[in-house]
Amino acid sequence: MTLPKDPVMLLSLINTKLRDYNSSLDDFCKEYNLDKEYITEKLSMIDYHYNEERNQFI
């Protein structure tokens, strides 16, 4: 999977996948062979952080 470079688009994509298909960020990253650290750093740039309880970036 190719991730969007725009952090807002990335946020939308990941939260949709987490809501509809994946039980956790780890599960999402493992399924698509993605770097969790890259995603969390990119989204922290726009002040979004992963919330495990809600399984989304807020």
N, C-alpha and C positions, 0 to 999 in steps of 0.2 A: 504494500500500500504506500502510495506517495502522499505525504502529508502537505497540507497547504503551508505556505511560508508566512502568510498573514496570521498573526496570533488570534484574531477574532474569528476567522474562518476555522482555524484549528480548534478553538474552543467549541464552536458549534458542532463540528464533526465529532469530536471526542465525546462530548456530553450526549450526543444523540446515540452513538455506538454504546456508550456505557448504559444509557437508559434502556435501549432496545435489545441489546445483544450480549453484553458482558457483565459479569457479576462483580468485577473489580478492575481497577487500572492495571494491576499485574496481569490479570487474565487477558485484557485487551492487548497489552504489549506483547504478551507471549503469543497470542493468536496471530498477530500481524508482524511479529518479529521486529518490534520497535523499541527504541531506547527510552525507557521511562524517565531517566534523568533529563534528556533533551526536552521531552514534552513538559515536564514540570518546570523546568527553567524558562522555556519559551512562554508558558502561560503565566508564570510569576511576573514576567515583564509587564503584563497588563493587570497585575494584582489579582490573579485567580490562583487558587490553591486547591488541591485535591482534598475532598472531605470523604473519608472512608465510609462513615455512617450513611451519608446520602448517596454515595457512589457517583459523585459528580464534582466538577470544578465549580467553586463558588467564590 
